Amino acid sequence: MRWRTVVAVGTLSMFINVATLAFSQSSYQVISITDGGTISGIVKWSGPAPHNLEFPITKDPSICDPDGKKTANLERLIIGPDGGVANTVVYLKGISAGKALDLPTQRRHLDQKHCRYIPHILLVPQNGSLSMESSDATLHTIHMDGAATYNLPFPFPNLVSTRTMPSPGLVNLRCNGGHVWMNAEMLVVTHPYYAVTDESGRFELTNVPPGNYQIVAWHEGWGLAGREQAYDVLTEHRIERPVFTEPRTWEKSVTVSPGQASAVNFTLPGK
């Protein structure tokens, strides 16, 4: 693969605006639901699996590379043994009323362990908080851009820092401490009907009010577009980190009947 330096401030701004619109809406009302239904399904990969997206481990190998692999999986595409795609976000588009914002707690807490972000996909309600910590005995600095802009140092292990996310949309997370392969994505959302597929590609949305909906599968994207200049705040050296291709979405219609289960499956084309 040929690498290139990417400078795309205008394009990034445009994409962030589009992403913000995709994951936000003007209002959402919490209502009592007595006859809600369930939507479940699986997201699968079609075609040959691409090669693992790896990036050289160039800093703190004793912490970041305890197994001596010399490269880190960028975790942009995880395909299970039966073809299920993990870390796909499935959500209802434009729903205006329903259950309370009960997003999973584990998606609102970020750990930095062996120079990885855990979990790789975060879900935080608008005006909710993200708690963050580092399990690594090295300096990590979480840099966020998009719907939230923070630059937060973690010089000591196991100290929790919390930030509120007031604006809905997509947030990119990177490390400004020189661990350039570290990456994660956070969706700040206005309603609870979001799910992240597990290792088998499965998802479930519960207590959905009866009605007709558009359901969307969102994937962060698995391609590498090149490299961009970055800055290691500890060594004060300029470095290069990977630039990823844009996220992709697929959309279907679904009808939820009172107290019934509906099934929706997605296939991601391997192209």
VOMI-653438 format. One record per residue (C-alpha): residue number from 1; residue in three letters; x, y, z. Coordinates in steps of 0.05 Angstrom, whole numbers, padded with zeros to 5 digits. Layout:
<nodes>
NODE / NUM / ala / X / Y / Z;
...
</nodes>
This chain:
<nodes>
NODE / 1 / met / 00000 / 00000 / 00000;
NODE / 2 / arg / 00025 / 00069 / -00017;
NODE / 3 / trp / 00023 / 00117 / 00040;
NODE / 4 / arg / 00010 / 00191 / 00034;
NODE / 5 / thr / 00005 / 00251 / 00078;
NODE / 6 / val / -00068 / 00272 / 00084;
NODE / 7 / val / -00089 / 00344 / 00095;
NODE / 8 / ala / -00164 / 00348 / 00092;
NODE / 9 / val / -00190 / 00399 / 00142;
NODE / 10 / gly / -00249 / 00420 / 00099;
NODE / 11 / thr / -00269 / 00349 / 00082;
NODE / 12 / leu / -00264 / 00328 / 00155;
NODE / 13 / ser / -00308 / 00387 / 00176;
NODE / 14 / met / -00360 / 00368 / 00124;
NODE / 15 / phe / -00359 / 00296 / 00146;
NODE / 16 / ile / -00366 / 00314 / 00220;
NODE / 17 / asn / -00427 / 00357 / 00203;
NODE / 18 / val / -00459 / 00299 / 00165;
NODE / 19 / ala / -00443 / 00251 / 00221;
NODE / 20 / thr / -00473 / 00298 / 00273;
NODE / 21 / leu / -00538 / 00302 / 00233;
NODE / 22 / ala / -00540 / 00226 / 00225;
NODE / 23 / phe / -00538 / 00213 / 00300;
NODE / 24 / ser / -00580 / 00271 / 00325;
NODE / 25 / gln / -00651 / 00294 / 00322;
NODE / 26 / ser / -00689 / 00354 / 00349;
NODE / 27 / ser / -00725 / 00320 / 00407;
NODE / 28 / tyr / -00739 / 00254 / 00441;
NODE / 29 / gln / -00795 / 00240 / 00491;
NODE / 30 / val / -00793 / 00185 / 00544;
NODE / 31 / ile / -00860 / 00150 / 00547;
NODE / 32 / ser / -00891 / 00090 / 00582;
NODE / 33 / ile / -00890 / 00029 / 00538;
NODE / 34 / thr / -00935 / -00031 / 00554;
NODE / 35 / asp / -00935 / -00068 / 00487;
NODE / 36 / gly / -00864 / -00059 / 00462;
NODE / 37 / gly / -00832 / -00106 / 00412;
NODE / 38 / thr / -00761 / -00130 / 00399;
NODE / 39 / ile / -00717 / -00122 / 00338;
NODE / 40 / ser / -00659 / -00170 / 00332;
NODE / 41 / gly / -00613 / -00196 / 00278;
NODE / 42 / ile / -00543 / -00207 / 00255;
NODE / 43 / val / -00493 / -00167 / 00213;
NODE / 44 / lys / -00451 / -00212 / 00168;
NODE / 45 / trp / -00393 / -00203 / 00121;
NODE / 46 / ser / -00398 / -00223 / 00048;
NODE / 47 / gly / -00339 / -00244 / 00006;
NODE / 48 / pro / -00265 / -00256 / 00022;
NODE / 49 / ala / -00241 / -00226 / 00087;
NODE / 50 / pro / -00189 / -00171 / 00078;
NODE / 51 / his / -00121 / -00177 / 00108;
NODE / 52 / asn / -00116 / -00156 / 00181;
NODE / 53 / leu / -00104 / -00082 / 00188;
NODE / 54 / glu / -00038 / -00079 / 00226;
NODE / 55 / phe / 00006 / -00021 / 00246;
NODE / 56 / pro / 00077 / -00022 / 00274;
NODE / 57 / ile / 00085 / -00015 / 00349;
NODE / 58 / thr / 00137 / 00039 / 00353;
NODE / 59 / lys / 00134 / 00060 / 00426;
NODE / 60 / asp / 00134 / 00027 / 00495;
NODE / 61 / pro / 00139 / -00045 / 00470;
NODE / 62 / ser / 00143 / -00074 / 00541;
NODE / 63 / ile / 00074 / -00044 / 00556;
NODE / 64 / cys / 00042 / -00043 / 00487;
NODE / 65 / asp / 00069 / -00108 / 00460;
NODE / 66 / pro / 00077 / -00158 / 00517;
NODE / 67 / asp / 00071 / -00217 / 00468;
NODE / 68 / gly / 00126 / -00190 / 00422;
NODE / 69 / lys / 00082 / -00187 / 00359;
NODE / 70 / lys / 00114 / -00120 / 00337;
NODE / 71 / thr / 00048 / -00098 / 00305;
NODE / 72 / ala / -00020 / -00079 / 00332;
NODE / 73 / asn / -00087 / -00096 / 00301;
NODE / 74 / leu / -00123 / -00031 / 00286;
NODE / 75 / glu / -00189 / -00067 / 00302;
NODE / 76 / arg / -00226 / -00032 / 00246;
NODE / 77 / leu / -00258 / -00097 / 00222;
NODE / 78 / ile / -00271 / -00158 / 00266;
NODE / 79 / ile / -00303 / -00218 / 00231;
NODE / 80 / gly / -00323 / -00278 / 00273;
NODE / 81 / pro / -00315 / -00351 / 00253;
NODE / 82 / asp / -00385 / -00353 / 00222;
NODE / 83 / gly / -00378 / -00287 / 00186;
NODE / 84 / gly / -00411 / -00242 / 00237;
NODE / 85 / val / -00384 / -00171 / 00241;
NODE / 86 / ala / -00371 / -00143 / 00310;
NODE / 87 / asn / -00372 / -00069 / 00328;
NODE / 88 / thr / -00427 / -00050 / 00279;
NODE / 89 / val / -00476 / 00001 / 00308;
NODE / 90 / val / -00549 / -00014 / 00292;
NODE / 91 / tyr / -00600 / 00039 / 00309;
NODE / 92 / leu / -00670 / 00065 / 00293;
NODE / 93 / lys / -00672 / 00127 / 00250;
NODE / 94 / gly / -00715 / 00186 / 00270;
NODE / 95 / ile / -00752 / 00154 / 00329;
NODE / 96 / ser / -00784 / 00209 / 00370;
NODE / 97 / ala / -00812 / 00173 / 00432;
NODE / 98 / gly / -00798 / 00110 / 00471;
NODE / 99 / lys / -00763 / 00081 / 00531;
NODE / 100 / ala / -00713 / 00117 / 00576;
NODE / 101 / leu / -00640 / 00126 / 00557;
NODE / 102 / asp / -00614 / 00059 / 00584;
NODE / 103 / leu / -00550 / 00052 / 00543;
NODE / 104 / pro / -00502 / -00002 / 00567;
NODE / 105 / thr / -00455 / 00021 / 00623;
NODE / 106 / gln / -00395 / -00014 / 00592;
NODE / 107 / arg / -00402 / 00029 / 00530;
NODE / 108 / arg / -00394 / 00092 / 00572;
NODE / 109 / his / -00329 / 00074 / 00606;
NODE / 110 / leu / -00262 / 00073 / 00568;
NODE / 111 / asp / -00199 / 00038 / 00591;
NODE / 112 / gln / -00130 / 00044 / 00559;
NODE / 113 / lys / -00098 / -00024 / 00567;
NODE / 114 / his / -00036 / -00051 / 00531;
NODE / 115 / cys / -00044 / 00012 / 00488;
NODE / 116 / arg / -00113 / -00007 / 00464;
NODE / 117 / tyr / -00179 / 00029 / 00475;
NODE / 118 / ile / -00229 / -00017 / 00509;
NODE / 119 / pro / -00284 / -00018 / 00485;
NODE / 120 / his / -00269 / 00002 / 00413;
NODE / 121 / ile / -00340 / 00030 / 00402;
NODE / 122 / leu / -00371 / 00076 / 00455;
NODE / 123 / leu / -00443 / 00098 / 00463;
NODE / 124 / val / -00459 / 00158 / 00506;
NODE / 125 / pro / -00526 / 00194 / 00513;
NODE / 126 / gln / -00527 / 00268 / 00498;
NODE / 127 / asn / -00510 / 00307 / 00561;
NODE / 128 / gly / -00486 / 00242 / 00592;
NODE / 129 / ser / -00415 / 00229 / 00615;
NODE / 130 / leu / -00358 / 00186 / 00592;
NODE / 131 / ser / -00311 / 00160 / 00646;
NODE / 132 / met / -00239 / 00145 / 00625;
NODE / 133 / glu / -00178 / 00114 / 00657;
NODE / 134 / ser / -00112 / 00081 / 00637;
NODE / 135 / ser / -00086 / 00014 / 00661;
NODE / 136 / asp / -00018 / 00028 / 00629;
NODE / 137 / ala / 00043 / 00054 / 00665;
NODE / 138 / thr / 00059 / 00104 / 00610;
NODE / 139 / leu / 00032 / 00170 / 00587;
NODE / 140 / his / -00031 / 00167 / 00544;
NODE / 141 / thr / -00066 / 00229 / 00519;
NODE / 142 / ile / -00136 / 00220 / 00491;
NODE / 143 / his / -00149 / 00268 / 00434;
NODE / 144 / met / -00222 / 00275 / 00412;
NODE / 145 / asp / -00248 / 00310 / 00351;
NODE / 146 / gly / -00317 / 00315 / 00321;
NODE / 147 / ala / -00378 / 00325 / 00365;
NODE / 148 / ala / -00331 / 00332 / 00425;
NODE / 149 / thr / -00262 / 00363 / 00428;
NODE / 150 / tyr / -00219 / 00344 / 00487;
NODE / 151 / asn / -00145 / 00331 / 00496;
NODE / 152 / leu / -00137 / 00293 / 00562;
NODE / 153 / pro / -00071 / 00267 / 00591;
NODE / 154 / phe / -00068 / 00203 / 00633;
NODE / 155 / pro / 00002 / 00204 / 00664;
NODE / 156 / phe / -00016 / 00155 / 00720;
NODE / 157 / pro / -00052 / 00088 / 00719;
NODE / 158 / asn / -00121 / 00076 / 00748;
NODE / 159 / leu / -00142 / 00148 / 00757;
NODE / 160 / val / -00212 / 00160 / 00729;
NODE / 161 / ser / -00229 / 00223 / 00691;
NODE / 162 / thr / -00300 / 00241 / 00670;
NODE / 163 / arg / -00325 / 00288 / 00616;
NODE / 164 / thr / -00395 / 00308 / 00594;
NODE / 165 / met / -00416 / 00300 / 00522;
NODE / 166 / pro / -00465 / 00357 / 00507;
NODE / 167 / ser / -00469 / 00351 / 00431;
NODE / 168 / pro / -00495 / 00292 / 00391;
NODE / 169 / gly / -00454 / 00262 / 00335;
NODE / 170 / leu / -00391 / 00222 / 00320;
NODE / 171 / val / -00327 / 00231 / 00361;
NODE / 172 / asn / -00260 / 00203 / 00338;
NODE / 173 / leu / -00211 / 00182 / 00393;
NODE / 174 / arg / -00136 / 00179 / 00382;
NODE / 175 / cys / -00074 / 00179 / 00426;
NODE / 176 / asn / -00030 / 00241 / 00426;
NODE / 177 / gly / 00021 / 00206 / 00470;
NODE / 178 / gly / 00056 / 00174 / 00411;
NODE / 179 / his / 00017 / 00109 / 00408;
NODE / 180 / val / -00008 / 00124 / 00339;
NODE / 181 / trp / -00044 / 00058 / 00326;
NODE / 182 / met / -00094 / 00070 / 00383;
NODE / 183 / asn / -00163 / 00088 / 00356;
NODE / 184 / ala / -00236 / 00085 / 00377;
NODE / 185 / glu / -00303 / 00116 / 00358;
NODE / 186 / met / -00356 / 00145 / 00403;
NODE / 187 / leu / -00428 / 00160 / 00384;
NODE / 188 / val / -00463 / 00212 / 00426;
NODE / 189 / val / -00537 / 00198 / 00416;
NODE / 190 / thr / -00606 / 00226 / 00432;
NODE / 191 / his / -00646 / 00162 / 00442;
NODE / 192 / pro / -00634 / 00092 / 00470;
NODE / 193 / tyr / -00648 / 00050 / 00408;
NODE / 194 / tyr / -00576 / 00036 / 00392;
NODE / 195 / ala / -00539 / -00030 / 00397;
NODE / 196 / val / -00468 / -00052 / 00382;
NODE / 197 / thr / -00460 / -00121 / 00351;
NODE / 198 / asp / -00423 / -00174 / 00391;
NODE / 199 / glu / -00368 / -00221 / 00367;
NODE / 200 / ser / -00420 / -00261 / 00328;
NODE / 201 / gly / -00449 / -00199 / 00294;
NODE / 202 / arg / -00513 / -00203 / 00334;
NODE / 203 / phe / -00554 / -00144 / 00361;
NODE / 204 / glu / -00620 / -00132 / 00396;
NODE / 205 / leu / -00664 / -00071 / 00408;
NODE / 206 / thr / -00715 / -00081 / 00463;
NODE / 207 / asn / -00781 / -00048 / 00485;
NODE / 208 / val / -00792 / -00014 / 00418;
NODE / 209 / pro / -00859 / 00021 / 00410;
NODE / 210 / pro / -00902 / -00011 / 00356;
NODE / 211 / gly / -00895 / 00022 / 00288;
NODE / 212 / asn / -00857 / 00026 / 00223;
NODE / 213 / tyr / -00784 / 00046 / 00225;
NODE / 214 / gln / -00721 / 00054 / 00186;
NODE / 215 / ile / -00664 / 00014 / 00217;
NODE / 216 / val / -00592 / 00031 / 00201;
NODE / 217 / ala / -00527 / -00009 / 00206;
NODE / 218 / trp / -00467 / 00037 / 00215;
NODE / 219 / his / -00395 / 00013 / 00210;
NODE / 220 / glu / -00335 / 00057 / 00223;
NODE / 221 / gly / -00301 / 00033 / 00159;
NODE / 222 / trp / -00242 / -00014 / 00150;
NODE / 223 / gly / -00198 / 00018 / 00098;
NODE / 224 / leu / -00134 / 00057 / 00105;
NODE / 225 / ala / -00130 / 00122 / 00066;
NODE / 226 / gly / -00059 / 00140 / 00084;
NODE / 227 / arg / -00021 / 00174 / 00141;
NODE / 228 / glu / -00025 / 00242 / 00172;
NODE / 229 / gln / 00024 / 00283 / 00213;
NODE / 230 / ala / 00014 / 00280 / 00288;
NODE / 231 / tyr / 00051 / 00304 / 00350;
NODE / 232 / asp / 00078 / 00264 / 00409;
NODE / 233 / val / 00066 / 00309 / 00469;
NODE / 234 / leu / 00118 / 00272 / 00511;
NODE / 235 / thr / 00177 / 00271 / 00464;
NODE / 236 / glu / 00155 / 00334 / 00426;
NODE / 237 / his / 00169 / 00297 / 00361;
NODE / 238 / arg / 00127 / 00296 / 00299;
NODE / 239 / ile / 00102 / 00227 / 00281;
NODE / 240 / glu / 00054 / 00195 / 00231;
NODE / 241 / arg / -00011 / 00159 / 00246;
NODE / 242 / pro / -00061 / 00122 / 00203;
NODE / 243 / val / -00119 / 00156 / 00168;
NODE / 244 / phe / -00181 / 00113 / 00158;
NODE / 245 / thr / -00233 / 00114 / 00104;
NODE / 246 / glu / -00302 / 00142 / 00121;
NODE / 247 / pro / -00357 / 00102 / 00157;
NODE / 248 / arg / -00409 / 00065 / 00117;
NODE / 249 / thr / -00484 / 00055 / 00129;
NODE / 250 / trp / -00538 / 00008 / 00105;
NODE / 251 / glu / -00612 / 00019 / 00116;
NODE / 252 / lys / -00675 / -00024 / 00117;
NODE / 253 / ser / -00749 / -00018 / 00135;
NODE / 254 / val / -00778 / -00056 / 00195;
NODE / 255 / thr / -00847 / -00062 / 00225;
NODE / 256 / val / -00854 / -00074 / 00300;
NODE / 257 / ser / -00920 / -00106 / 00323;
NODE / 258 / pro / -00944 / -00102 / 00395;
NODE / 259 / gly / -00907 / -00151 / 00439;
NODE / 260 / gln / -00876 / -00186 / 00379;
NODE / 261 / ala / -00805 / -00200 / 00356;
NODE / 262 / ser / -00780 / -00174 / 00289;
NODE / 263 / ala / -00717 / -00198 / 00253;
NODE / 264 / val / -00671 / -00155 / 00210;
NODE / 265 / asn / -00606 / -00179 / 00181;
NODE / 266 / phe / -00552 / -00140 / 00145;
NODE / 267 / thr / -00497 / -00163 / 00098;
NODE / 268 / leu / -00436 / -00119 / 00090;
NODE / 269 / pro / -00405 / -00126 / 00021;
NODE / 270 / gly / -00330 / -00140 / 00023;
NODE / 271 / lys / -00312 / -00088 / -00028;
</nodes>
